[in-house]
Amino acid sequence: MTNPNHEQEEFWSKRGGVTWSENDAIMDATLAPVLDHLLEIAALQPGERVLDIGCGTGLSTARAGAAVAPGGHVTGVDIAEQMLVKARAQYDRDTATFLQADAQSFGFEAAAYHAVISRFGVMFFADPPAAFANIARAVKPGGRMVFMTWASAPENPWFSIPRAVATERLGQAEPTPPNAPGPMGLADRDYAMDVFAKAGLKDVTITPVALDLTPPGTAQWMGEFSLVLGPASRIFAELAGTKEDAAAIVAGVEDRFRAYETADGLRVPAVLNRIEVRL
């Protein structure tokens, strides 16, 4: 039987997972305020059992594991074994272990977990209502789920600036359909509420959260990094950009990100969706 999320599994098990794994320290630093906010709202307690969906290379699972110690345990779940190899090497311990599985269909133990968390790991399901219904079955009555997802691309310069610069230089790449699996898969809050209703989940709140991302570099670094990961790198690859195009994109991204340089480094404004579900 074909995995319904086979496209995401293929992407994250190969090119996407390799690139993220090679740059996970950069991404973890960039997204540190997001993880801090997620863990603050989730309010994990010692002794709790927790699922971390889309755990990637494992920092969120390890941080959650520290929060539930002593006596608790966090299982980090990811569809891509490529990512979990590094997660296990870095963070496997008594309070944090890792499982390769598709959370949309995996047979989790019923009513076994006090909480489910995710930092940008739940926007990639082929069938979101089925996925969230499946995950919810693993939560104890009275438990909770807390997810952080991206709001729209125009609200997030991290995406919108590199995309705009690359598009101005190379033209429009193949557009992504609205609400398709991907980083912006749950950006539309009305659509996301409908997804959870179809999953049979009623006690759901979605709250816009504004915070600053903290990439560990300068505007010049951001220009260079835009061709490593993110929309500019995708457009550049799809439209077969040249060395001249690469140089122009790097310079354009650098120029626009100078607005976010501070004495403490880059501070890139972001708007996220915090999704809270009570069971």
JOHU-V891617 format. One record per residue. N is the residue number from 1. SS is DSSP state (a for helix, b for strand, c for the rest). Layout:
# JOHU-V891617
N | SS
N | SS
This chain:
# JOHU-V891617
1 | c
2 | c
3 | c
4 | c
5 | c
6 | a
7 | a
8 | a
9 | a
10 | a
11 | a
12 | a
13 | a
14 | c
15 | a
16 | a
17 | a
18 | a
19 | a
20 | a
21 | a
22 | a
23 | c
24 | a
25 | a
26 | a
27 | a
28 | a
29 | a
30 | a
31 | c
32 | a
33 | a
34 | a
35 | a
36 | a
37 | a
38 | a
39 | a
40 | a
41 | a
42 | a
43 | c
44 | c
45 | c
46 | c
47 | c
48 | c
49 | b
50 | b
51 | b
52 | b
53 | b
54 | c
55 | c
56 | c
57 | c
58 | c
59 | a
60 | a
61 | a
62 | a
63 | a
64 | a
65 | a
66 | a
67 | a
68 | a
69 | c
70 | c
71 | c
72 | c
73 | b
74 | b
75 | b
76 | b
77 | b
78 | b
79 | c
80 | c
81 | a
82 | a
83 | a
84 | a
85 | a
86 | a
87 | a
88 | a
89 | a
90 | a
91 | a
92 | c
93 | b
94 | c
95 | c
96 | b
97 | b
98 | b
99 | b
100 | b
101 | c
102 | c
103 | c
104 | c
105 | c
106 | c
107 | c
108 | c
109 | c
110 | c
111 | c
112 | c
113 | b
114 | b
115 | b
116 | b
117 | b
118 | b
119 | b
120 | c
121 | c
122 | c
123 | c
124 | c
125 | c
126 | c
127 | c
128 | a
129 | a
130 | a
131 | a
132 | a
133 | a
134 | a
135 | a
136 | a
137 | c
138 | c
139 | b
140 | b
141 | b
142 | b
143 | b
144 | b
145 | b
146 | b
147 | b
148 | b
149 | b
150 | b
151 | c
152 | c
153 | a
154 | a
155 | a
156 | c
157 | a
158 | a
159 | a
160 | a
161 | a
162 | a
163 | a
164 | a
165 | a
166 | a
167 | a
168 | a
169 | a
170 | a
171 | c
172 | c
173 | c
174 | c
175 | c
176 | c
177 | c
178 | c
179 | c
180 | c
181 | c
182 | c
183 | c
184 | c
185 | c
186 | c
187 | c
188 | c
189 | a
190 | a
191 | a
192 | a
193 | a
194 | a
195 | a
196 | a
197 | a
198 | a
199 | c
200 | c
201 | c
202 | c
203 | b
204 | b
205 | b
206 | b
207 | b
208 | b
209 | b
210 | b
211 | b
212 | b
213 | b
214 | c
215 | c
216 | c
217 | c
218 | c
219 | a
220 | a
221 | a
222 | a
223 | a
224 | a
225 | a
226 | c
227 | c
228 | c
229 | c
230 | c
231 | a
232 | a
233 | a
234 | a
235 | a
236 | a
237 | a
238 | a
239 | c
240 | c
241 | c
242 | c
243 | a
244 | a
245 | a
246 | a
247 | a
248 | a
249 | a
250 | a
251 | a
252 | a
253 | a
254 | a
255 | a
256 | a
257 | a
258 | a
259 | a
260 | a
261 | b
262 | b
263 | c
264 | c
265 | b
266 | b
267 | c
268 | b
269 | b
270 | b
271 | b
272 | b
273 | b
274 | b
275 | b
276 | b
277 | b
278 | b
279 | c
